[in-house]
Amino acid sequence: MTAPAPRIRVFQVATGNVGTEMIGRIAGHPDLELVGLHCYSPDKIGRDAGEIVGADPIGVIATGTVAEIIAAAPDVLTFHGVFPDEELYVQVLEAGINIVTTADWITGFHRNTNHPHPSGRKTTEILAEACEKGGSTFYGTGMNPGAAQVIAVAQSMDVADIENVTVTESVDVSCHHSAETWQAVGYGRRVDDPTIPDSLRRYTEVFADSVYLMADCFDLELDEVALSYELGACTKDVDLGWYFLPAGSLGANYIKYQGMVDGVARVETHLEWQMTPFTDPAWDIKGCYITHITGDPSVYSKHMIFPKAGVDLSDPSSFASIGMTVTGMPALNAISSVVAARPGILTSADLPLRGFAGRFKR
């Protein structure tokens, strides 16, 4: 009998919404072993990772410096903060440690465009140099952007003469309890606030990355990725408990990122988001990810996600857990392929099919 391969040593960063969920998911993953946890909050440092996320102790004590990450010599660092920490990335990559992240990164276009590095150089160049120096690999993913576009590309395999590929996320986002995220996008500001257009672009243009990713897979050279949107204004005050939306403020949206060729939209990502149904205009939220491919033949597919048997969805935390799971699991399941890959910055176009495969329970 062949001996099982040694598990990949993982050092996780952050225990927010996604990070909290991933502590438990790493423990149950047959490929992975959690060997460290990096936290930014001083009150978490020195505590057991299990205790921090509300579970039983697991024997991993949270630390707070990059030096401690490097000293632990993990095979990979998983980063689940809301926004990237590019200074940390560089130090870790230069030390020869691979990184897989769910934080605002698919191709790097968005970070280069909207969040320039303090040096004035492109962040992609800086991270690529760090990868080269350390012989390490960097990869960003998530559910959307990320897995949703991989699903669309896979579903095109039996289509000829493609005219358009559109991925739509049609979801109620009120279960995603990240006030920092929604403040950045503009939720809670009046829909006529002149700062909203720039906020939408600056904090959602990672979805332009998803369009560039699909175009790359289709060998399609885009002239541009165009942004358009509709905003839904709250028709009354809405108090979600964790977030307050005054009447007249942004409470829903329909955003389009369209990859254009000769003035025609060819590959698109749409975001049909609702924080509350009480908006004008309002949209018919489907609660799923939709792939629509126009070609010969055409494809219309819904990627619907359901809880495992016995989960009580009347508990908001259970509902939120599903969203965090589908965001983080594409990163965990890709780790073995990322660790085995060439050094440098990867996108989902570079991974083998096995890089997107889940794992059976053992």
Stockholm file with secondary structure:
# STOCKHOLM 1.0

chainA/1-362         MTAPAPRIRVFQVATGNVGTEMIGRIAGHPDLELVGLHCYSPDKIGRDAGEIVGADPIGVIATGTVAEIIAAAPDVLTFHGVFPDEELYVQVLEAGINIVTTADWITGFHRNTNHPHPSGRKTTEILAEACEKGGSTFYGTGMNPGAAQVIAVAQSMDVADIENVTVTESVDVSCHHSAETWQAVGYGRRVDDPTIPDSLRRYTEVFADSVYLMADCFDLELDEVALSYELGACTKDVDLGWYFLPAGSLGANYIKYQGMVDGVARVETHLEWQMTPFTDPAWDIKGCYITHITGDPSVYSKHMIFPKAGVDLSDPSSFASIGMTVTGMPALNAISSVVAARPGILTSADLPLRGFAGRFKR
#=GR chainA/1-362 SS CCCCCCCEEEEEECCSHHHHHHHHHHHTCTTEEEEEEECSSTTTTTSBHHHHTTSCCCSCBEECCHHHHHHHCCSEEEECCSSCCHHHHHHHHHTTCEEEECSSCSSSHHHHHHSCCTTSSCHHHHHHHHHHHHTCEEEECCIIIIIHHHHHHHHTTTCEEEEEEEEEEEEEGGGCCCHHHHHHHTTTSBTTCTTHHHHHHHHHTHHHHHHHHHHHHTTCCCSEEEEEEEEEEESSCEECSSCEECTTBEEEEEEEEEEEETTEEEEEEEEEEESCSCEESCCCCCSEEEEEEEEESCEEEEECCCCCTTCCTTSHHHHHHHHHHHHHHHHHHHHHHHHHSCSEEECGGGSCGGGGCCCCCC
#=GC SS_cons         CCCCCCCEEEEEECCSHHHHHHHHHHHTCTTEEEEEEECSSTTTTTSBHHHHTTSCCCSCBEECCHHHHHHHCCSEEEECCSSCCHHHHHHHHHTTCEEEECSSCSSSHHHHHHSCCTTSSCHHHHHHHHHHHHTCEEEECCIIIIIHHHHHHHHTTTCEEEEEEEEEEEEEGGGCCCHHHHHHHTTTSBTTCTTHHHHHHHHHTHHHHHHHHHHHHTTCCCSEEEEEEEEEEESSCEECSSCEECTTBEEEEEEEEEEEETTEEEEEEEEEEESCSCEESCCCCCSEEEEEEEEESCEEEEECCCCCTTCCTTSHHHHHHHHHHHHHHHHHHHHHHHHHSCSEEECGGGSCGGGGCCCCCC
//
